[in-house]
Each structure stands twice: as structure tokens, then as C-alpha cells.
Amino acid sequence: MMDDLHDSKDRNFVTALARGLELLRCFQIGEVSLTNSDFSERTGLPKATISRLTHTLVELEYLVPDARAGTYRLGAGVLNLGFSVLSAMDISDRAEHEMAQLRDGPNSYITVALGELHQLDVIYVATCNSHEGVSLAIRVGTRLPVFHSAIGQAILVGMSDDARDRVFETARRKDPAIEAEGRARFADARAVFEAKGFCTGYGSWRSDVNGVAVPVFSLGGTRVYGLNAGGPSFRVKPKQLETVYGPRLIKAAKILSTGATP
């Protein structure tokens, strides 16, 4: 729930704003509409509070109501915000060529994605799907758990100690057990990264998906992204990921992080 993810002693924290944004985050991939009851169940907020929040978001055109069905869908205002964010990410444009090069390697089942951390999820901001229709299909906006994915671990590896500690603190507020597991998984991931130069995820996000990932930095060094390559485990094996795609990821990350030419 939202109230578990911030420090209640922070006087500069605007709870009403945070609750409104949390409602917009309730929508999951493939969902078109939600009811007030859905919002209440997912946020833990009382229905009276939800009603005021949805009314406000409708007035601001971030939600569109369907009075007959009693549901809400995301409005154009949210889409405008999303495209504004993506347009401000110069790395997405710069990554397009490198991602296509990775995707077009020896394995036609490989999918490549670039992601950024938000709370305890990694959100894909750019994707390059494989050439195979039966392969892993992903898209911009797909979420992966930071502690259970190669791309999430790569972002944690690339973070400063202070930034990483804030992620663990967010996990602790949600559930101390999540923090403990996250720290343990990170320790293992850092050891792998130090030995190989990339992070691995073999069935850790989904049992049928294998992948490897590296951290990527904005040219100013202020933002950390993750770049991954992976696919269905029946076609994408750990050995090929580590011997072929791992080195390619390292090279692509260097180009994107420094602006160097290939």
C-alpha cells in the first residue's frame, strides 16, 4: 500500500498528491478499466477517499469515467505525461540502434529492452522485440520486480550506495522480509557482476524466461538504466547468453554510457 512506501515524518511529503498518483499506478498491463472498489482494494484506501480522488482525476482529465458501468479508464492526460517523459529521455533514441544490433544477433528469439527503476519495479522505456512470433513479447510500460530480474539487479549494481539504500528502505517499509530477500539477492548479483561483467536471471522473473543485463548510465551520469537481452528458456540458453550476448551487452552499455562510437 502507498502509506507503507514513504516516511510519515517527512513534512514536505504531500500525501494527497501521492495518493492520486498511486491510483494511476493501479492499472496493470492489459487492463482497460477499474472501479472504485478495485482502487480501494489495491491501495488500501477507504472508498470515500477513493471517490474524492477519482473525481479530482476526472476533472483533470487523467481518468475518464463510464457512469453506466461505474468504471474509469486512463485519459489522454496520462498519455501526454508518458510521452513527455519518453521524449525527455535522450538515451531511448540513442539506444535504438544498439538494441536492434543486439536483437539481430545469432538467436532470432532474443528480445532486448531498456528499463528504469520506479520504487520496487523496473519499467521498460524502450523495447526491441524478437523476430519470432512465439517468443517473449514485451512493450514499453512492462514492469519487472527489481529484486527478481536481471535488469533490476543490473540497475542496483550501477546505483550509488545511498540510492541503493533508499531502494532497500522502500522495501523495508513494505515488508522487512522483502528487504531481507532483496539484500540477499543483490549480494549474489553483485558477485556475479564482478566476475562476469553482467547480471543473470535464469527463471528468477518468470520460470520460462532467461536473460542477462548490464547497467547503463545517462551521459551526465545522473540516471541509471538497465539494458537486458533474453527470451524463452526453451530457445535462449544460459551458455549462449553468457558467451555471446553478455559481451555484446557490455559493449553496448559502454557506447551508451560514454557516447563512444562502436
Helices and strands as residue ranges (DSSP letters): G 2-5, H 15-24, E 34-35, H 36-43, H 47-59, E 63-66, E 71-74, H 76-88, H 90-103, E 111-118, E 121-128, E 143-145, G 146-148, H 150-158, H 161-174, H 176-196, E 199-202, E 209-217, E 224-232, H 238-240, I 241-245, H 246-258
